[in-house]
């Protein structure tokens, strides 16, 4: 058999440029493998860290709200009821968090944080002595004076109108 020489249209020698091209090909392949496997693992770890941060923020919010509710001094029974309502809701959230601390999903943490944000919007104005429930006063003095005067008149005449 005779040896057939193959002719290439472009004669290429093994030089520095060829080495760089082959090296870049392998680097790109390795980077794609990195993106497929390792980046997914890193994103999962970041999600776990974000979940932990969110949980810590939720616990910090509960402490801030507890401090705010303890520092307020309501003047009327209606204001006391408002503070008691927020305190009871806060206690319910804290009990749930303590009971289910390890098993809480991210959606449950978000829901608890939403409830705490709502409670904070109720409690924030208390520092300025502003409450949501307003108690209207009813002045009974003019009515009582009128009734007393009629009773006095009736006792003098013997009849009540």
C-alpha positions as CSV (number, residue, x, y, z in Angstrom):
1,X,0.0,0.0,0.0
2,X,1.2,3.4,-0.7
3,X,1.2,6.1,1.6
4,X,-1.2,8.9,0.6
5,X,-0.4,12.3,1.7
6,X,-3.3,14.4,2.7
7,X,-3.1,18.0,1.7
8,X,-4.8,20.6,3.9
9,X,-5.9,23.9,2.5
10,X,-4.2,25.6,5.4
11,X,-1.0,24.3,6.7
12,X,-0.9,24.7,10.4
13,X,2.0,24.3,12.7
14,X,1.8,23.7,16.4
15,X,2.6,27.1,17.7
16,X,1.7,29.5,20.6
17,X,-1.7,30.6,19.1
18,X,-2.8,27.0,18.7
19,X,-1.9,26.3,22.3
20,X,-3.9,29.3,23.5
21,X,-7.0,28.3,21.5
22,X,-7.0,24.8,22.9
23,X,-6.4,26.1,26.4
24,X,-9.3,28.6,26.0
25,X,-11.6,25.8,24.8
26,X,-10.9,23.7,28.0
27,X,-11.3,26.8,30.2
28,X,-14.7,27.5,28.7
29,X,-15.7,23.9,29.1
30,X,-14.7,23.9,32.8
31,X,-16.5,27.2,33.3
32,X,-19.7,25.7,31.9
33,X,-19.4,22.8,34.2
34,X,-18.9,25.2,37.1
35,X,-22.0,27.1,36.1
36,X,-24.1,23.9,35.8
37,X,-23.1,22.3,39.1
38,X,-21.3,24.6,41.6
39,X,-23.2,27.8,41.0
40,X,-26.5,26.0,41.7
41,X,-25.0,24.8,45.1
42,X,-23.8,28.4,45.9
43,X,-27.2,29.8,45.1
44,X,-28.9,27.3,47.4
45,X,-26.5,28.3,50.2
46,X,-27.2,32.0,49.5
47,X,-31.0,31.3,49.8
48,X,-30.4,29.5,53.1
49,X,-28.4,32.6,54.3
50,X,-31.2,34.9,53.1
51,X,-33.7,32.8,55.0
52,X,-31.6,33.0,58.1
53,X,-31.3,36.8,57.8
54,X,-35.1,37.1,57.3
55,X,-35.7,35.0,60.4
56,X,-33.3,37.1,62.4
57,X,-35.1,40.3,61.2
58,X,-38.4,38.8,62.3
59,X,-37.1,37.9,65.8
60,X,-35.6,41.4,66.1
61,X,-39.0,43.0,65.1
62,X,-40.7,41.0,67.8
63,X,-38.3,42.4,70.4
64,X,-38.8,45.9,69.2
65,X,-42.6,45.6,69.3
66,X,-42.5,44.1,72.8
67,X,-40.4,47.0,74.0
68,X,-42.8,49.5,72.4
69,X,-45.8,47.9,74.0
70,X,-44.2,47.9,77.4
71,X,-43.1,51.5,77.3
72,X,-46.5,52.9,76.4
73,X,-48.8,54.3,79.1
74,X,-52.4,54.4,77.9
75,X,-54.6,57.0,79.6
76,X,-58.1,55.6,78.9
77,X,-59.6,52.1,79.0
78,X,-60.1,52.3,75.3
79,X,-56.4,53.0,74.7
80,X,-55.5,50.1,77.1
81,X,-57.7,47.8,75.0
82,X,-55.8,48.9,71.9
83,X,-52.5,48.2,73.5
84,X,-53.8,44.9,74.8
85,X,-55.0,43.9,71.4
86,X,-51.6,44.4,69.8
87,X,-49.9,42.7,72.7
88,X,-52.1,39.6,72.4
89,X,-51.5,39.4,68.6
90,X,-47.8,39.8,69.2
91,X,-47.8,37.1,71.8
92,X,-49.6,34.8,69.4
93,X,-47.0,35.3,66.7
94,X,-44.2,34.8,69.2
95,X,-45.7,31.6,70.5
96,X,-46.1,30.2,67.0
97,X,-42.5,31.1,66.2
98,X,-41.1,29.5,69.3
99,X,-43.1,26.3,68.8
100,X,-42.2,26.0,65.1
101,X,-38.8,27.7,64.9
102,X,-37.0,24.8,63.2
103,X,-39.8,23.8,60.8
104,X,-40.9,27.3,59.6
105,X,-40.9,27.7,55.8
106,X,-39.8,30.8,54.1
107,X,-43.4,31.7,53.3
108,X,-44.4,31.4,57.0
109,X,-41.5,33.7,57.9
110,X,-42.7,36.2,55.3
111,X,-46.3,36.0,56.6
112,X,-45.1,36.4,60.2
113,X,-43.1,39.5,59.2
114,X,-46.1,40.9,57.4
115,X,-48.2,40.6,60.6
116,X,-45.4,42.2,62.6
117,X,-45.2,45.1,60.2
118,X,-48.9,45.6,60.6
119,X,-48.6,45.6,64.3
120,X,-45.8,48.0,64.2
121,X,-47.9,50.5,62.2
122,X,-50.4,50.3,65.0
123,X,-47.8,50.7,67.7
124,X,-45.6,53.4,66.2
125,X,-48.0,56.4,66.8
126,X,-48.2,55.5,70.5
127,X,-44.9,57.2,71.1
128,X,-46.6,60.5,70.2
129,X,-49.7,59.6,72.3
130,X,-51.8,58.9,69.1
131,X,-54.1,56.0,69.2
132,X,-56.4,54.5,66.5
133,X,-59.5,54.3,68.7
134,X,-60.9,57.7,69.7
135,X,-63.1,58.0,72.7
136,X,-65.7,60.7,72.4
137,X,-66.9,62.2,75.6
138,X,-70.5,62.9,76.2
139,X,-71.2,65.8,78.4
140,X,-74.1,64.9,80.6
141,X,-74.0,67.9,82.9
142,X,-76.6,70.1,81.0
143,X,-79.0,67.1,80.8
144,X,-78.7,66.3,84.5
145,X,-79.1,70.0,85.4
146,X,-82.3,70.2,83.4
147,X,-83.7,67.0,84.9
148,X,-82.9,68.2,88.4
149,X,-84.6,71.5,87.8
150,X,-87.7,69.7,86.5
151,X,-87.7,67.5,89.6
152,X,-87.3,70.5,91.8
153,X,-90.3,72.2,90.1
154,X,-92.3,69.0,90.3
155,X,-91.6,68.5,94.0
156,X,-92.8,72.1,94.6
157,X,-96.0,71.7,92.5
158,X,-96.6,68.0,93.0
159,X,-96.6,67.0,89.3
160,X,-94.0,65.7,87.0
161,X,-94.0,66.6,83.3
